[in-house]
C-alpha cells in the first residue's frame, strides 16, 4: 500500500528539516546560497517568502547524492522528499 501524499504541515516540516540539514554543513550551505543567489545575511528574510521551502527542496532534488543522503538522515524515502515538494508547489492544472 502506498503512503498518502504528505499534508502541507508535513511537507513544510520536511522542507524545514532539509534546510536545517543544509545549514548544518558549511559546504552544503554555500552550495545552496550559490544556487539561489542568497547571502548568509539574507537567508532569514528569504525564508519568510512564499516559495522558499520549495526552493530548498528543488535544490536538494537537483543533486541526487544530496537527495539520497538527506533522505537517509531523515529516515524517509527520497520519494517522500519529492512528494513534499509536490505538496508545496503542485503542478499547474492539477
N, C-alpha and C positions, 0 to 999 in steps of 0.2 A: 504494500500500500504506500502510495506517495504522500509525503508530508504536505500539508496545506501551505499555500502561499503565506509568507510572513505578514503579520499585521504591520501597520505603519509604525507602531511603537517598537515592535521587534526589529524592523528594518532600520529604524533610527538608532536603536541600541547597537546593532551590528556595525553600522557606519561609524558610530562614536568609538566603539572598540577598535575599529580599523584605524581611525585617526590616532587613538592612543598608541597603537602599535607603531604607526609611522613616526610619531614624535618621540617615541622612546629610544630611537636609534638615530644618531646624527646623520648617517649616510642615507637612511630611508627618508628622513625629514627633508634633507637638502634635495633629494631627487623629487619629492613631492612639490616642494617650493619651486624648483626649477621648471617642473612640468606645468604648474599652474600660474607662474608669474608672481606668486605671492612672496612676501618678505616675512622674516620672523616677527617683525613688529605689527604686521597687518593680519596675521592669521586669526587672531581672536575676533577682530571685526568681521573678517570674511566668513567666519563660522556662523555668524548670525544671519547671513544672507540665504535666500532661497537657492537651492541647487548646490550648496556647498557640500552636503553629505553625499550627493550623487557624484560630485567631482572626486571625492575621496574614494568612493567605490570604483569609479571609472579608472582612476589612477592605479588602483590595485589590480583591476581586471586587465589592464594593458600590459602587465608583466606576469606571465604565467607562474614563474618561480615565486614571486611575491604573493600571488593569489593562493598558491598551494601552501606556502609557509604560514601565511596568516590564517588560513582555514585550519591548519593543524594546531596552531596556537590557540585558536578559539574553540577547538574541538567540534568543528562543524564541517560539512562537506563544502568544497568550493562552489558547488551549485547553489548552496544556500546564500552565499555572498552575492551571487548574481541574481537570485530571486529577490534579495533585499534591495538591490539596486533597481530592479524592475518595479518593485512596490513603490519606491520613492519617485521614480520617473517612468511611468508606463509609456509604452509606445503610443503614438497618436492613433486614434480610431479604435481603441481597444474597448 
